[in-house]
Amino acid sequence: MVIRKIDDLVDRRLLEEVKKHKLPEHVAIIMDGNRRFAGRLGLDYNTGHQLGMDKFEEVAEWCFFDMGIKVLTVYAFSTENFKRGDKEVCAIMDLCAEALEKGVIDSRVHDNKIRIRVIGQLESLPKKVRNAAELIMDCTEGYNKHFLNIALAYGGREDILQAIHCIVKDIKNNRLKPEDIDEEIISSYLYTNGLPDPNLILRTSGEERLSNFLLWQAAHSDLYFVDVYWPAFKKRDFLRAIITYQQRERRFSNNLISLKTSPKKINILKRFEPFL
């Protein structure tokens, strides 16, 4: 109990310091490690996925309510995940449908004006998931304080491919000229259209690859990999990722945006080094 109180105190103090400095506008997360976490504890994979869903709700609260981060995108189910066993896929789809239906009536969503978009090949999802996705997108369409993108049946290459198909169609219908196509135009045809690209992409479980996630959007993103399974991901792990983002110097070739760590800030963070 005492250790838990100390941990909570350190997390609160660390959060206070983190919020004094530039926060990412858009965080994207590859939620990886549910099955391995369950296996380590001798649990079935359904329990692992349920724990992963619970962790997703917790992390969304950290982002939106504790830090005021504007955009969160989570990789919930990839196009490749359909290759898993039918029983597991059905269990995950049931969890997704349940979570989306719950979100429709969740007061936190409506009180905080969170617009939710389900991005990916929605037509490949079971009808109950697709219906729940369409309902939650419809009922939050007018919100603009925070944005939550849930990538379901999503693939980065497919995202780009469907954008190309739409661009070609619009060219044929004289709604777009080939010479007008640039990066901004292409971005406007992606599933994440209208939103900034992620500043930070975080992946749990120790794997260090994007796995076909936001390939176009990740061009200038900071990448952060943590060797912790998703259900075991703690608030301090998340704060450590944000601190790492804040400490990195960012320079873009066109407008030279930089994010530098001041000596004062380094001294502040040194006080927390034993806990990080």
SULURWO-V221803 format. One record per residue. N is the residue number from 1. RES is the residue in one small letter. BURIAL is # if it has 9 or more other C-alpha atoms within 8 Angstrom, else .. Layout:
n->N res->RES burial->BURIAL
n->N res->RES burial->BURIAL
//
This chain:
n->1 res->m burial->.
n->2 res->v burial->.
n->3 res->i burial->.
n->4 res->r burial->.
n->5 res->k burial->.
n->6 res->i burial->.
n->7 res->d burial->.
n->8 res->d burial->.
n->9 res->l burial->.
n->10 res->v burial->#
n->11 res->d burial->#
n->12 res->r burial->.
n->13 res->r burial->.
n->14 res->l burial->#
n->15 res->l burial->#
n->16 res->e burial->.
n->17 res->e burial->#
n->18 res->v burial->#
n->19 res->k burial->#
n->20 res->k burial->.
n->21 res->h burial->.
n->22 res->k burial->.
n->23 res->l burial->#
n->24 res->p burial->#
n->25 res->e burial->#
n->26 res->h burial->#
n->27 res->v burial->#
n->28 res->a burial->#
n->29 res->i burial->#
n->30 res->i burial->#
n->31 res->m burial->#
n->32 res->d burial->#
n->33 res->g burial->#
n->34 res->n burial->#
n->35 res->r burial->#
n->36 res->r burial->.
n->37 res->f burial->#
n->38 res->a burial->#
n->39 res->g burial->#
n->40 res->r burial->.
n->41 res->l burial->.
n->42 res->g burial->.
n->43 res->l burial->#
n->44 res->d burial->#
n->45 res->y burial->#
n->46 res->n burial->#
n->47 res->t burial->#
n->48 res->g burial->#
n->49 res->h burial->#
n->50 res->q burial->#
n->51 res->l burial->#
n->52 res->g burial->#
n->53 res->m burial->#
n->54 res->d burial->#
n->55 res->k burial->#
n->56 res->f burial->.
n->57 res->e burial->.
n->58 res->e burial->.
n->59 res->v burial->#
n->60 res->a burial->#
n->61 res->e burial->#
n->62 res->w burial->#
n->63 res->c burial->#
n->64 res->f burial->#
n->65 res->f burial->#
n->66 res->d burial->.
n->67 res->m burial->.
n->68 res->g burial->.
n->69 res->i burial->#
n->70 res->k burial->#
n->71 res->v burial->#
n->72 res->l burial->#
n->73 res->t burial->#
n->74 res->v burial->#
n->75 res->y burial->#
n->76 res->a burial->#
n->77 res->f burial->#
n->78 res->s burial->#
n->79 res->t burial->#
n->80 res->e burial->.
n->81 res->n burial->#
n->82 res->f burial->#
n->83 res->k burial->.
n->84 res->r burial->.
n->85 res->g burial->.
n->86 res->d burial->.
n->87 res->k burial->.
n->88 res->e burial->#
n->89 res->v burial->#
n->90 res->c burial->.
n->91 res->a burial->#
n->92 res->i burial->#
n->93 res->m burial->#
n->94 res->d burial->#
n->95 res->l burial->#
n->96 res->c burial->#
n->97 res->a burial->#
n->98 res->e burial->.
n->99 res->a burial->.
n->100 res->l burial->#
n->101 res->e burial->#
n->102 res->k burial->.
n->103 res->g burial->#
n->104 res->v burial->#
n->105 res->i burial->.
n->106 res->d burial->.
n->107 res->s burial->.
n->108 res->r burial->.
n->109 res->v burial->#
n->110 res->h burial->#
n->111 res->d burial->.
n->112 res->n burial->.
n->113 res->k burial->#
n->114 res->i burial->#
n->115 res->r burial->#
n->116 res->i burial->#
n->117 res->r burial->#
n->118 res->v burial->#
n->119 res->i burial->#
n->120 res->g burial->#
n->121 res->q burial->#
n->122 res->l burial->#
n->123 res->e burial->.
n->124 res->s burial->.
n->125 res->l burial->#
n->126 res->p burial->.
n->127 res->k burial->.
n->128 res->k burial->.
n->129 res->v burial->#
n->130 res->r burial->#
n->131 res->n burial->.
n->132 res->a burial->#
n->133 res->a burial->#
n->134 res->e burial->.
n->135 res->l burial->#
n->136 res->i burial->#
n->137 res->m burial->#
n->138 res->d burial->.
n->139 res->c burial->.
n->140 res->t burial->#
n->141 res->e burial->.
n->142 res->g burial->.
n->143 res->y burial->#
n->144 res->n burial->.
n->145 res->k burial->#
n->146 res->h burial->#
n->147 res->f burial->#
n->148 res->l burial->#
n->149 res->n burial->#
n->150 res->i burial->#
n->151 res->a burial->#
n->152 res->l burial->#
n->153 res->a burial->#
n->154 res->y burial->#
n->155 res->g burial->#
n->156 res->g burial->#
n->157 res->r burial->.
n->158 res->e burial->.
n->159 res->d burial->#
n->160 res->i burial->#
n->161 res->l burial->.
n->162 res->q burial->#
n->163 res->a burial->#
n->164 res->i burial->#
n->165 res->h burial->.
n->166 res->c burial->#
n->167 res->i burial->#
n->168 res->v burial->.
n->169 res->k burial->.
n->170 res->d burial->#
n->171 res->i burial->#
n->172 res->k burial->.
n->173 res->n burial->.
n->174 res->n burial->.
n->175 res->r burial->.
n->176 res->l burial->#
n->177 res->k burial->.
n->178 res->p burial->.
n->179 res->e burial->.
n->180 res->d burial->.
n->181 res->i burial->#
n->182 res->d burial->.
n->183 res->e burial->.
n->184 res->e burial->.
n->185 res->i burial->#
n->186 res->i burial->#
n->187 res->s burial->#
n->188 res->s burial->#
n->189 res->y burial->#
n->190 res->l burial->#
n->191 res->y burial->.
n->192 res->t burial->#
n->193 res->n burial->.
n->194 res->g burial->.
n->195 res->l burial->.
n->196 res->p burial->.
n->197 res->d burial->.
n->198 res->p burial->#
n->199 res->n burial->#
n->200 res->l burial->#
n->201 res->i burial->#
n->202 res->l burial->#
n->203 res->r burial->#
n->204 res->t burial->#
n->205 res->s burial->#
n->206 res->g burial->#
n->207 res->e burial->.
n->208 res->e burial->.
n->209 res->r burial->.
n->210 res->l burial->.
n->211 res->s burial->.
n->212 res->n burial->.
n->213 res->f burial->#
n->214 res->l burial->#
n->215 res->l burial->#
n->216 res->w burial->.
n->217 res->q burial->#
n->218 res->a burial->#
n->219 res->a burial->.
n->220 res->h burial->.
n->221 res->s burial->#
n->222 res->d burial->.
n->223 res->l burial->.
n->224 res->y burial->#
n->225 res->f burial->#
n->226 res->v burial->#
n->227 res->d burial->.
n->228 res->v burial->#
n->229 res->y burial->#
n->230 res->w burial->#
n->231 res->p burial->#
n->232 res->a burial->.
n->233 res->f burial->#
n->234 res->k burial->.
n->235 res->k burial->#
n->236 res->r burial->.
n->237 res->d burial->#
n->238 res->f burial->#
n->239 res->l burial->#
n->240 res->r burial->#
n->241 res->a burial->#
n->242 res->i burial->#
n->243 res->i burial->#
n->244 res->t burial->.
n->245 res->y burial->#
n->246 res->q burial->#
n->247 res->q burial->#
n->248 res->r burial->#
n->249 res->e burial->.
n->250 res->r burial->#
n->251 res->r burial->.
n->252 res->f burial->.
n->253 res->s burial->.
n->254 res->n burial->.
n->255 res->n burial->.
n->256 res->l burial->.
n->257 res->i burial->.
n->258 res->s burial->.
n->259 res->l burial->#
n->260 res->k burial->#
n->261 res->t burial->#
n->262 res->s burial->.
n->263 res->p burial->.
n->264 res->k burial->.
n->265 res->k burial->.
n->266 res->i burial->#
n->267 res->n burial->.
n->268 res->i burial->#
n->269 res->l burial->.
n->270 res->k burial->.
n->271 res->r burial->.
n->272 res->f burial->#
n->273 res->e burial->.
n->274 res->p burial->.
n->275 res->f burial->.
n->276 res->l burial->.
//
